[in-house]
Every structure is written in C-alpha cells, then in structure tokens.
Amino acid sequence: MPMNTGFSMIELLVAVLVMGVGVLGITGLQVVSLQNNGSALIRGQAVQLSYEILDRIRANPLGSPAGNAYNNIALAQVPAAATNCEAGPCSEAQMAVFDVAVWKCSLGNYNTDSVCTDLRSAGVLPSVTELPGLPQGDGSIAVSADGVITVTVQWQELNQPDVTVIRIDSQV
C-alpha cells in the first residue's frame, strides 16, 4: 500500500482560508481598538478642559453667587476680545473675560477666530498644530442662583451622527 505524504491542494487552500479569516478578524479588532482609543483621548481632553475652567472660576469667584461673572456663556458664543492677563495686571472682571476666551479657544471650534489667533500669537495658547482642541469643540457655562456651576463641553466624534456632550456640576 502506498503511503501518502504531505498535504493535498484542498487541505492547503482550507488552511489558507482559515488563516485569512483569522487575520481579517484581528485587523478588524485593531481598527475598532484604534477608534476607541481616539475617542477616549478626546473624552479625556474634554473632561480636562471642563475642570480647567472650573479651576479658573474657583481662582476668580467674582460675582454673587460666587462665579457669577462666568454665567451665561453659551454654545456657539464666540470668545470676546480679552486683555492678556498674563502680560500684565487685570481686574477680576477682565480676568473672567480672559479665562473664558482662553477656554473657548482651547475647545477647538474657534481656532481661526481673531481672538484665538491673537492669544496664540501672544504665547498664551500653544499653536493649533500642538493643541488643536476637540473636533468642533464648544462649551457653555451656567451658574444657578444657589451657586451650582454647570460646565458643558460638546464635540463631534469622527463617524458619529450626534455630538458628544459632557456636563459637570460643581460649586465654588
């Protein structure tokens, strides 16, 4: 009786097919993993930017209730021209306008606005290539009568139809 040694062509093709399906599955997992890592990075930046403005409000609790100078900052509200408080002394009111301008420019949606380009030129903010902000990032601040500060940050995730929103409530 003759003994067959080696693999037949069909066995080889089946083995290649199984390997191909496995490699495609791993590639798909890698793509999803990279997308989730990118989303986590953006979400982490949004949380950090939310806490940054809360820290600025705590450092300058102008108004009654505390932080009221930062009230009524709306989504789609372009940052107001601000005195560069890093270059020289500012009043508490000027500092509040400066803080909001720096924050709104850091969010990313207003990178080309003249206020933001002026702050970047003055060295207050890093260049857009170093810190572009969130994709279409914007934010709002509301201060309630009992002093609760609500910071909202929103941005547009890549390949997602809806904007992503983070809200943080705090008291000064």
DOFIKOL-282567 format. One record per atom (N, C-alpha, C, O): x negated, y, z. Coordinates in pm, whole numbers, padded with zeros to 5 digits, always signed. Atoms other than C-alpha are relative to their C-alpha. Layout:
<sites>
XYZ ...
</sites>
This chain:
<sites>
-00081-00117+00000 +00000+00000+00000 -00087+00125+00000 -00178+00141+00081 +00078-00123+00003 -00134+00335-00097 +00042+00095+00113 +00161+00103+00146 -00024-00095-00108 -00161+00593+00180 +00000+00143-00055 -00095+00182-00124 -00004-00139+00045 -00054+00950+00108 -00075+00086+00101 -00053+00076+00222 +00071-00093-00087 -00285+01212+00247 +00030+00142-00047 +00051+00167-00166 -00025-00139+00033 -00229+01586+00262 +00148+00034+00001 +00231-00045+00048 -00137-00050+00002 +00086+01788+00210 +00053+00002-00141 -00022+00019-00237 -00061-00015+00132 +00330+01788-00075 +00027+00149-00023 +00021+00229+00070 -00026-00139+00035 +00413+02112-00254 +00124+00053+00073 +00125+00169+00115 -00122-00043-00070 +00762+02126-00093 -00031+00029+00146 +00016+00129+00200 +00037-00025-00139 +00617+02096+00257 -00078+00130+00014 -00058+00206+00109 +00079-00123-00003 +00372+02375+00181 +00089+00123-00019 +00072+00222+00052 -00092-00112+00022 +00647+02604+00046 +00089+00025+00121 +00115+00140+00155 -00082-00015-00121 +00865+02540+00352 -00083+00066+00110 -00034+00155+00180 +00087-00059-00102 +00571+02621+00580 -00024+00149-00027 -00021+00230+00065 +00021-00141+00036 +00503+02948+00391 +00128+00079+00025 +00121+00193+00073 -00127-00067-00024 +00874+03037+00408 +00022+00026+00148 +00062+00136+00187 -00017-00016-00145 +00888+02979+00785 -00095+00108+00053 -00056+00191+00134 +00097-00102-00043 +00571+03187+00835 +00045+00139-00046 +00035+00235+00030 -00045-00129+00053 +00711+03467+00613 +00115+00057+00082 +00115+00176+00114 -00113-00045-00082 +01036+03485+00810 -00050+00046+00137 -00004+00148+00189 +00055-00038-00130 +00839+03496+01135 -00073+00133-00005 -00056+00216+00084 +00073-00126+00013 +00613+03775+01013 +00097+00116-00023 +00077+00224+00032 -00100-00106+00020 +00914+03977+00890 +00070+00035+00131 +00096+00152+00158 -00062-00025-00130 +01076+03937+01231 -00089+00081+00092 -00043+00174+00158 +00096-00075-00083 +00765+04059+01410 -00015+00143-00051 -00025+00236+00028 +00010-00134+00058 +00737+04353+01169 +00122+00083+00038 +00108+00201+00072 -00122-00071-00041 +01099+04449+01242 -00005+00041+00146 +00034+00153+00180 +00013-00034-00142 +01035+04435+01615 -00099+00115+00020 -00076+00202+00103 +00100-00107-00011 +00729+04657+01571 +00060+00134-00040 +00036+00234+00027 -00063-00125+00045 +00930+04919+01378 +00097+00052+00106 +00095+00171+00138 -00094-00041-00105 +01204+04925+01644 -00076+00049+00123 -00035+00147+00185 +00081-00040-00115 +00940+04947+01917 -00059+00140-00020 -00057+00221+00072 +00055-00132+00028 +00775+05247+01750 +00108+00108+00006 +00082+00217+00058 -00109-00096-00006 +01111+05423+01711 +00040+00027+00145 +00061+00142+00182 -00036-00017-00140 +01197+05363+02077 -00108+00075+00077 -00077+00156+00164 +00108-00074-00065 +00855+05487+02187 +00006+00148-00035 -00016+00233+00051 -00016-00140+00042 +00906+05806+01984 +00116+00068+00072 +00104+00182+00115 -00116-00055-00071 +01250+05858+02139 -00032+00023+00147 +00009+00124+00205 +00037-00015-00141 +01109+05803+02488 -00094+00119+00020 -00082+00190+00119 +00090-00114-00009 +00834+06058+02423 +00078+00131-00007 +00054+00222+00073 -00081-00122+00014 +01086+06320+02308 +00087+00020+00123 +00100+00133+00172 -00084-00010-00121 +01317+06245+02603 -00084+00046+00119 -00039+00128+00200 +00090-00043-00108 +01021+06282+02841 -00035+00147-00012 -00042+00217+00089 +00027-00142+00021 +00935+06619+02686 +00121+00085+00039 +00106+00191+00099 -00122-00075-00033 +01298+06732+02724 +00017+00012+00151 +00051+00119+00201 -00011-00004-00146 +01303+06640+03092 -00105+00094+00058 -00075+00172+00149 +00108-00086-00049 +00968+06812+03148 +00033+00147-00025 +00010+00231+00062 -00037-00138+00030 +01091+07129+02975 +00116+00048+00088 +00122+00165+00124 -00111-00036-00091 +01409+07123+03188 -00054+00036+00137 -00014+00137+00195 +00056-00028-00132 +01209+07105+03508 -00093+00121-00002 -00108+00189+00099 +00086-00118+00010 +00970+07372+03381 +00080+00128+00021 +00038+00216+00096 -00078-00122-00018 +01245+07633+03354 +00058+00006+00142 +00071+00115+00198 -00047-00001-00139 +01385+07527+03693 -00111+00048+00094 -00083+00122+00188 +00112-00048-00082 +01039+07583+03844 -00020+00151-00018 -00049+00221+00078 +00012-00145+00025 +01023+07927+03679 +00111+00076+00074 +00087+00184+00127 -00111-00066-00072 +01365+08013+03827 -00028-00001+00150 -00002+00099+00217 +00033+00006-00143 +01253+07896+04173 -00108+00101+00036 -00108+00156+00147 +00107-00096-00026 +00945+08118+04143 +00049+00144-00008 -00014+00234+00048 -00055-00134+00017 +01161+08419+04050 +00152-00006+00021 +00227+00007-00076 -00144+00020-00025 +01502+08375+04220 +00080+00130-00001 +00164+00152+00087 -00066-00129+00009 +01623+08720+04111 +00151-00017-00017 +00197-00101-00094 -00145-00002+00015 +01994+08786+04150 +00071-00066+00115 +00010-00127+00203 -00083+00061-00103 +02278+08673+04366 +00115-00070-00069 +00194-00003-00136 +00086+00091-00075 +02322+08382+04384 -00140-00007-00061 -00164+00043-00171 +00139+00009+00045 +01953+08305+04352 -00006-00061-00139 +00057-00163-00166 +00013+00048+00137 +01856+08258+03988 +00101+00058-00096 +00100+00023-00214 -00107-00054+00084 +02150+08458+03855 -00054+00081-00119 +00018+00099-00218 +00060-00074+00113 +01913+08661+03631 -00017-00091-00121 -00032-00043-00233 +00017+00096+00108 +01881+08344+03424 +00135-00055-00049 +00138-00144-00133 -00133+00050+00033 +02257+08292+03392 +00039+00038-00143 -00011+00135-00199 -00060-00025+00132 +02446+08277+03062 -00101-00003-00114 -00088+00074-00210 +00089+00024+00113 +02158+08164+02843 +00066-00112-00080 +00080-00225-00031 -00082+00093+00078 +02348+07990+02564 -00082-00075-00104 -00191-00034-00142 +00055+00070+00115 +02268+07733+02300 +00010+00093-00121 +00103+00173-00129 +00005-00082+00122 +02181+07899+01967 -00025+00147+00031 -00010+00232-00058 +00036-00136-00036 +02083+08215+02157 -00149+00018-00025 -00233-00046+00039 +00140-00025+00037 +01762+08345+02000 -00070+00068+00119 -00011+00154+00183 +00069-00063-00112 +01497+08437+02260 -00016+00151-00021 -00046+00197-00130 +00011-00145+00006 +01492+08807+02341 -00147+00041+00005 -00231-00030+00062 +00136-00053-00007 +01179+09016+02293 -00037+00020+00146 +00042+00071+00225 +00040-00003-00140 +00981+08997+02613 -00137+00061+00015 -00224+00049-00072 +00132-00050-00037 +00693+09176+02778 -00086-00119+00036 -00040-00211+00104 +00092+00109-00033 +00391+08947+02801 -00043+00015+00145 -00132+00094+00176 +00027-00010-00143 +00382+08897+03177 -00132-00067+00038 -00177-00053+00152 +00132+00056-00028 +00056+08702+03151 -00109+00104-00024 -00220+00090+00028 +00098-00103+00032 -00120+09012+03017 -00004+00111+00104 -00103+00184+00113 -00005-00107-00099 -00015+09243+03298 +00119-00016+00091 +00199-00109+00075 -00110+00012-00096 +00227+09304+03582 +00137+00022-00065 +00151+00099-00160 -00137-00010+00048 +00600+09267+03523 +00093+00012+00121 +00060-00033+00231 -00104+00000-00103 +00911+09339+03724 +00066-00138+00003 +00042-00220-00086 -00070+00129-00007 +01129+09048+03834 +00092-00019-00119 +00103-00129-00173 -00091+00009+00116 +01379+09128+03557 -00079-00029-00128 -00036-00111-00209 +00083+00027+00118 +01102+09137+03293 -00051-00144+00002 -00060-00210-00102 +00048+00137-00012 +00969+08808+03428 +00108-00099-00040 +00078-00200-00104 -00110+00091+00038 +01313+08646+03386 +00015-00006-00152 +00033-00114-00208 -00011-00003+00146 +01331+08757+03020 -00119-00073-00062 -00103-00148-00158 +00121+00068+00048 +00972+08638+02965 +00012-00150+00018 -00019-00225-00074 -00015+00144-00027 +01043+08300+03127 +00095-00066-00100 +00065-00173-00152 -00098+00056+00093 +01348+08241+02908 -00058-00004-00142 -00037-00101-00215 +00059-00003+00134 +01160+08345+02592 -00102-00112-00016 -00103-00182-00117 +00100+00107+00007 +00871+08109+02669 +00068-00136-00006 +00028-00223-00083 -00072+00128-00003 +01115+07828+02748 +00069-00029-00132 +00056-00138-00187 -00072+00021+00127 +01330+07877+02437 -00099-00028-00114 -00071-00112-00200 +00100+00024+00104 +01017+07894+02219 -00064-00137+00014 -00102-00198-00086 +00058+00132-00024 +00882+07575+02379 +00093-00112-00045 +00048-00222-00074 -00097+00104+00037 +01202+07387+02293 -00010-00042-00146 +00022-00156-00180 +00028+00041+00137 +01119+07394+01922 +00087+00057-00108 +00043+00064-00223 -00090-00045+00105 +01418+07537+01737 -00034+00140-00051 +00007+00178-00160 +00026-00140+00035 +01283+07893+01730 -00148+00024-00033 -00197+00136-00016 +00143-00012+00028 +00922+07826+01623 -00034+00113-00097 -00139+00175-00084 +00028-00103+00101 +00947+08069+01330 +00055+00137+00038 +00033+00234-00035 -00054-00129-00046 +01126+08344+01525 -00116+00093+00037 -00220+00047+00085 +00109-00096-00024 +00920+08661+01564 -00043+00003+00147 -00161+00019+00175 +00036+00001-00142 +00934+08648+01946 -00093-00117+00028 -00192-00102+00100 +00082+00119-00023 +00789+08296+01942 -00136+00011-00068 -00237-00027-00010 +00130-00016+00066 +00521+08375+01687 -00086+00102+00073 -00208+00087+00079 +00076-00099-00079 +00421+08680+01895 -00057-00064+00126 -00172-00038+00162 +00049+00067-00120 +00394+08465+02209 -00114-00096-00033 -00209-00110+00044 +00108+00090+00042 +00183+08212+02020 -00126+00079-00036 -00237+00038-00003 +00115-00085+00037 -00040+08488+01879 -00070+00054+00124 -00192+00070+00124 +00057-00054-00123 -00090+08626+02231 -00065-00109+00085 -00128-00079+00187 +00060+00110-00076 -00200+08282+02353 +00083-00048+00116 +00036-00129+00197 -00089+00044-00108 +00096+08237+02587 +00044-00144-00025 +00055-00223+00069 -00041+00135+00039 +00206+07925+02397 -00104-00059-00094 -00168+00015-00168 +00090+00061+00097 -00006+07673+02208 +00058+00008-00141 +00177+00037-00158 -00046-00007+00139 +00016+07661+01829 +00108-00106-00024 +00122-00202+00052 -00108+00093+00036 +00307+07483+01663 -00056-00138-00032 +00010-00239-00007 +00058+00131+00032 +00073+07208+01543 -00037-00075+00128 -00031-00198+00131 +00034+00064-00127 -00037+07142+01904 +00124-00039+00080 +00129-00146+00140 -00120+00025-00077 +00308+07165+02061 +00122+00049-00078 +00167+00162-00058 -00111-00046+00084 +00594+07175+01809 +00134+00008+00073 +00227+00070+00022 -00127+00003-00071 +00866+07120+02070 +00084-00118-00045 +00035-00210-00109 -00094+00107+00033 +01169+06900+02027 +00056+00023-00141 +00067+00138-00184 -00061-00020+00131 +01323+06837+01683 +00135+00071+00014 +00229+00016+00071 -00119-00085-00011 +01584+07114+01655 +00039+00020+00146 +00157+00026+00179 -00025-00013-00144 +01548+07158+02031 +00053+00136+00039 +00008+00239-00011 -00060-00123-00050 +01756+07416+02209 +00045-00025+00143 +00051-00140+00188 -00042+00017-00138 +01874+07481+02562 +00090+00111+00048 +00100+00217-00014 -00085-00100-00064 +02113+07666+02787 -00019-00008+00150 -00061-00110+00205 +00008-00008-00146 +02119+07777+03149 +00129+00065+00049 +00174+00166-00004 -00119-00056-00063 +02425+07838+03364 -00019-00006+00151 -00067-00106+00205 +00009-00005-00145 +02435+07946+03729 +00141+00019+00053 +00208+00116+00019 -00135-00008-00055 +02755+07880+03922 +00001+00098+00119 -00103+00140+00168 -00016-00093-00111 +02892+08106+04196 -00061-00052+00130 -00103+00026+00215 +00059+00057-00122 +02767+07864+04462 -00149-00029-00016 -00209-00095+00070 +00144+00010+00016 +02412+07874+04321 -00051-00126-00066 -00172-00150-00066 +00047+00119+00071 +02402+07547+04127 -00042+00041-00141 +00036+00101-00216 +00055-00034+00131 +02183+07589+03821 +00009-00124-00088 -00042-00230-00053 -00011+00110+00096 +02267+07370+03522 -00084+00034-00122 -00058+00132-00192 +00086-00016+00117 +01996+07337+03259 +00038-00110-00099 +00041-00228-00064 -00035+00094+00106 +02098+07173+02933 -00105+00011-00111 -00135+00121-00157 +00094+00004+00113 +01847+07067+02668 +00058-00099-00100 +00099-00209-00064 -00049+00090+00104 +01956+06920+02337 -00097+00001-00118 -00170+00097-00140 +00085+00015+00117 +01775+06795+02028 +00061-00104-00091 +00154-00175-00053 -00050+00093+00101 +01834+06591+01715 -00100-00115-00014 -00212-00095-00060 +00084+00119+00016 +01692+06238+01723 -00010-00035-00147 +00084-00013-00224 +00020+00044+00136 +01549+06106+01400 +00095-00115-00032 +00106-00211+00046 -00094+00104+00048 +01806+05895+01208 +00119-00021+00095 +00176-00130+00097 -00117+00010-00087 +02079+05965+01466 +00101+00108-00042 +00061+00222-00066 -00098-00100+00046 +02405+06140+01370 +00031+00107+00105 +00063+00220+00069 -00038-00094-00106 +02466+06307+01708 -00124+00057+00068 -00231-00005+00067 +00110-00057-00077 +02248+06540+01911 -00010-00073+00134 +00089-00125+00185 +00022+00059-00131 +02097+06405+02231 -00005+00114+00101 -00066+00218+00075 -00012-00106-00099 +02168+06607+02545 -00044-00052+00136 -00011-00163+00176 +00035+00027-00140 +02013+06613+02892 +00048+00119+00081 +00024+00234+00043 -00044-00106-00092 +02174+06812+03175 -00058-00030+00138 -00052-00142+00188 +00056+00013-00135 +02003+06872+03507 +00059+00111+00087 +00053+00228+00051 -00054-00097-00097 +02172+07041+03803 -00096+00010+00116 -00152-00090+00162 +00090-00023-00112 +01966+07196+04078 +00042+00125+00074 +00118+00207+00022 -00018-00122-00075 +01976+07457+04348 -00136+00058+00030 -00232-00015+00052 +00127-00068-00028 +01707+07717+04408 -00033-00015+00146 -00136+00035+00192 
</sites>
